[in-house]
Amino acid sequence: MKKSCILVLLIFLLASCQNKDTLFTLLKSGDTGIEFNNFIDEDAANNVLEYGYFYNGGGVAAADFNNDGLVDLYFTGNMVANKLYLNKGDFNFEDVSEKSGTALNEGWKTGVSVVDINDDGWIDIYVCRAGAQDPRLRSKLLYVNNGKTADGIPTFTEKAAEYGLDDRSYTTQAVFFDYDRDGDTDCFLLNHSVQKYAGFSNLLGSYREQRNEAYGNKLLQNNNGRFSNVTDSSGIVSNVLSFGLGINVNDFNNDGWQDIYISNDYNENDYLYLNQKNGTFREVIREATGHVSLYSMGTDAADLNNDGLTDILTLDMLPASNERIKLTAGDDNYDKYQQLLRAGFHDQTMRNMLQLNNGVNAGGVPVFSEIGQLAGVSNTDWSWAALMADFDNDGWKDIFVSNGYARDYTNMEFLKYSTDIQLEAGKGGKAPTQMDIIEQMPPINEPDYIFQNRKNLTFAKRITEWGFEENNQSNGAIYADLDNDGDLDLVTNNVNQKAFVYRNNAETKLTNKSLNIKLESPKYAFLAGTKITLYSDSLTQAQNFMPVRGFQSAQWEPVHFGLGNNPKIDSLTVLWADGSSQTIKDPKAEKQLVLKYTDARKGPDFSESKPQVLWEAANGIDFRHAEDPRNDFRIQTLLPNMLTYQGPHLAQKDLNGDGTDDFYIGGGRGQAGALFMSEGGTFRKVSQETFEKDAAFEDAGMAFFDADNDKDFDLLVTSEGYELNAGDPLLMPRLYINDNGKWRKADFPAVGPNASAVTVADVDHDGDMDIFLGTRVNPGRFPESAGGVILVNEGKGKFTDATKKLAPQLANAGMITDAAFQDLNKDGFPELILTSDWKPIQIFSNNKGKLDDASAAWGTSALNGCWNVIRPADLDGDGDMDFVVGNMGTNWQWNVTSSQGLSLYAADFDNLGRIVPVISVTENGKEYPYASRDELLDQIPSLKKKYSNYVTYSKATLTDILPSDKLSQAQKLTAREFRSGILENRNGKLIFHALPVQAQFAPVYAIALHDVNADGKPDIMLGGNLKQTRVRIGKNDASLLQVFVNKGNRTFEYIPQAQSGLYVNGDVRDLAVFTQADKTFLISAINNAELQTFQLNKMKLKK
């Protein structure tokens, strides 16, 4: 009886596991008939040490090859024969590889493409090959479809040589499209180089000039049915550094012509080619992006936020878990990375990159903001196929990522083993065989990733909920509606495992509707690149027909739109690839709609007229901030980012009483600050010998105020220098007295060294202006800081340090970044509000001249963040002052890996005379150091014996590594809130409200307030970015200078860059608005760059 009960329980549990209520169901190969297994047979001659892309896997194509209305599948095998499976309906497939003539079993097969090469209405197959030493085994194969036999099986004839498509390059993938719009189909070959050019030891930019017929990418032009190589005259880069793993073709700048994005592995950066409409392309990756993936793999392009612009996703190798991250992370060599940049390479970081399209700048280049970490999709381990499609039919595209790898040769423990055995062999020990070494490489077996679009630029991981729990090593992947039920199924090509077929259950589990659109055209050239835009009451969606997607794969799938619960469609517009167009009004939302090219009309090409923008570039101001290169990581290796590069800042005031503001802008070290006077609608630089003499100082914070009570404005400038020694005179503030337009340097107390914050007010209510100075950090000793000081004005420009008497708590205010005085309780005495790094926003109440910490009373004591800047304004029109506060944003690695925030422990752990800042992340309730083993042990050498290997370190918690006795001696700081936002002043409290998600794209260092739409409410401009970070963290540069319109009731609406007109690259450190006569100007101060000036246009903003 007992055994029977156990058996019943096991059967019940097994049935429960097999009947999970998931969106997708993994079907058994025995049920589908798809037995394809891309089996890789390792031996001494065939392995990853002989061929670096040995485990990259094969591709899969989905298309209706026999024109029976069902999508068939074709798989490529690296060392096994390719397979063609005919769809018989209801997820039953028949292997017709031999009968169809497509069972290729020679050479190393990689990508597969589908194309109607001869425009006969039957889909053809193009197979790429690589790997083989014999060039003949790398020849591509074109299987031309002859139509189907009486029993419904399509047959194919190989004709690559006849078309001139039998190229012998090392090819990953091919894309067929009409790049020159001459009416025939051209071809782009995505190729890869060999291991000689892969490693980081080869930092020579001159390699970019080296050519090799077998390695570089190729553009093949169709001339009367024969393809010829036109790469050299096309603008396409074709060198020995190209390791192309992903390609997507799309119209990224919305000019009606197809552009090309290529993801490159190893040192060479990705390429973005804009079609110049004359048979050539222009490469613009540096203008279009701030940074890209380092080991770029698969890629896809789609409109993820339904704004009509095409976004880009590239995949890389960064894991999601602390343990896996620690097994892949070595040291962080900033100097070596700078060598790479000096050699001409673009900024690259190892993680997935989601490039959000912001529209085109004045030069016609699409400008992207990289937001993968904010979106939550940056860490998916060793990833291959990126597919963006609407899997739940809610009208918003989701993301699927295939991943896994048979041999992880980047594993730090394996690399250490490899180094050790080489040293041992050099000492006369036994040299291991290649297979001995390979067997030490661990596999990466993980489930594929799938993310649901939250409709706010962030994505929710749905691996378990949507049915993707099976560990695998998947590479090529496609989506297609295999059963014609209106939802998208998924298929993956796996290494050493049968292919996976996932049935999508959305049709039965969800109430969302969908529409598949089938395109019919007499020519494939008119088809590839066709864009369909769907308009409905709830949203607008755009899709592009281009078969090649993801990694080494292609799909001739009808264009799919999810419609949500409101299936009513107002209209569809179709822009065919040759420029012809058509509009369908009020189409019926059935499951499938057929659109025919013959119904389209050829219209004029895209207009070159530029839309009106809110802020238009104005005549420039003759000033360029100059920053001397420094490396703070040499001083403190574990800094998260450099603490220099903080300028320039500016101060504005009407100095000559003409009714318009003038300004002073700070200089870098060795560069004098400059004074600009408003004059006739522009600004004139006024030379001042006093400022020139102080060029050795690096200007930080600054403020104009009447220091000596003579009714004009004087200037106080603080100085910075993280690399200087404490007590260096170059760290001290300077007071410049204004004598009728001539400036002289006055005596000033030697306090406030390395101060970033300066603000003035009549603190003691005696009729003159007192000063607050806030120190950012003690030089070379992050996160130590001297805090803040209060200087009382004794009259005639003489100041006395009264901190101990009036505000002793300021000594513990931390790393102060900015400050503002404001009378919050309207008693005539101004309160002091501070933003600090790794601290809450601090409020010091003013009790008749004495400042006391009242953060808890005002409700800000829990807002621990890394705050950068604060600006006051009455945002809600209630008569009291609110504040806009700039933080670090959420586009950081810890947004993905440490949702509970960060902690910082700092001490001289080994008594070596240096402060070691250790940042910790939290995973599953446990703290782990962010630093890699190599980084931490370099700074705390006493740990080397305990953590002699990477595996042990990867599993160790923070308290395992640094016991409680050491942590208890350390300074501990925390950061939990990283969003920028507003502080609403309400009933004696300052209540935090986060600004829209776009404000979280990057750190905010600059804030300006101005009513840009003339509705009587102050609007917000934000600037920022931070590029001087650790290499592993990477640049954070997604902000292009943003505008947020005040809609009332504490609500702010982001104005898209294409409408605001602001495409400001670089690290913005200050913003200022000036009004001259009837003109309003916005000045943007950028680190190590020229000032940028914009003029406000009076226009009605789009809703």
Buried (B, 14 or more C-beta within 10 A) or exposed (E): EEEEEEEEEEEEEEEEEEEEEBBBBBBEBEEBBBEBBBBBEBEEEBBBBBBBBBBBBBBBBBBBBBBBEBBBBBBBBBBBBBBBBBBBEEBEBBBBBEBBBBBBEEBBBBBBBBBBBBBEEBBBBBBBBBBBEEEEBBBBBBBBBBEBEEEEBBBBEBBBEEBBBBBBBBBBBBBBBBBBBEEBBBBBBBBBBBEEBBEEEBBBBEBBEBEBEBBBBBBBBBEEEEBEBBBEEBBBBBBBBBBBBBBBBBBBBBBBBBBBBBBBBBBBBBBBBBBBBEBBBBBBBBBBBBBBBBBBBBBBBBBBBBBBBBBBBBBBBBBBBBBBBBBBBBBBEBEEBEBBEEBEBBBBBBBBBBBBBBBBBEEBBBBBBBBBBBBBBBBBBBBBBBBBBBBBBBBBBBBBBBBBBBBBBBBBBBBBBBEEBBEEEEEEEEEBEBEEBBEBBBBBBBBBBBBBBBBEBBBEBBBEBBBBBBEBBBBBBBBBBBBBBBBBBBBBBBBBBBBBBBBBBBBEEBEBBBBBBBBEBEBBBBBBBBBBBBBBEEBBBBBBBBBBBBBBBBBBBBBBBBBBEBBEBEEBBBBBBBBBBBEBEEBEBEBBBEBEBEEBEEEEEBEEEEEEBBBBBBEEBEBBBBBEEBEBBEBBBBBBBBBBBBBBBBBBBEBBEEEBBBBBBBBBBEBBBBBBBBBEBBBEEBEBEBBEEBBEBBBBBBBBBBBBBBEBBBBBBBBBBBBBEEEBEBBBBBBBBBEEEEBEEBEBBEBBBBBBBBBBBBBBBEEBBBBBBBBBBBBBBBBBBBBBBBBBBEEEBBBBBBBEEBBBBBBEBBBBBBBBBBBBBEEEBBBBBBBBBBBBBBBBBBEEBBBBBBBEEBBBBEBBBBBBBBBBBBBBEEEBBBBBBBBBBBBBBBBBBBEEBBBBBBBBBBEEEBBBBBBBBBBEEEBBBBBBBBBBBBBBEEBEEEBEEBBBBBEBBBBBBBEEEBBEEBBBBBBEBBBBBBBBBBEEEBBBBBBBBBBBBBBBBBBBBBBBBEEEBBBBBBBBBBBBBBBBBBBBBBBBBBBBBBEEEBEBBBBBBBBBBBBBBBBBBBBBBBBBEEEBBBBBBBBBBBBBBBBBEEEEBEE
